[in-house]
Amino acid sequence: MYKPKVYTASKLHHRPLWLKLREDPDWDFIEWTATWVNSLDVMAEIQGREVSPDDYCIGWTQNIKDVKDSDFLLLYAGSHDALRGALIEAGTAIAIGIPVITVALDGHHNWAYHPGVNNYSSFREARAYLYKYTTMIPRTSKRQ
């Protein structure tokens, strides 16, 4: 069974959600690729410690590499979150042909209508979409 490689994008305060999904047996068919969830610069920012420009440079370089190494980008918008970094990650995925899956994204994001974006109202629906790729390897996995 193929494990789709999924990069997770959201506001930092949704980090506990991603950690919970990583531990949820219903999602164990996924290979999670976003290293930001466990990175030191994210932990520092969450805890209110100073993050240097070099930390951000290293972090963003890694985030973009993680997106490029993925089959899908799963973006959670939450309750009226003003997205910032997740927009960069989603834009990167769209630009290089990686399908973007959104959950709870409201309609004012016109990029959500790009043909490479699939919008869902719940994680259950997004999970069902991703699960079919355990038997159908995504086109992006065949990249060199």
Buried (B, 14 or more C-beta within 10 A) or exposed (E): EBEBBBBBBBBBEBBEBBEEBBEEEEBEBBEBBBBBBEBEBBBBBEEEEEBEEEBEEBBBEBBBEBBBBBBBBBBBBBEEBEBEBBBBBBBBBBEEEBBBBBBBBEEEBEBBEEEBBBBBEEBEBBBEBBBEBEEEEBEBEEEE
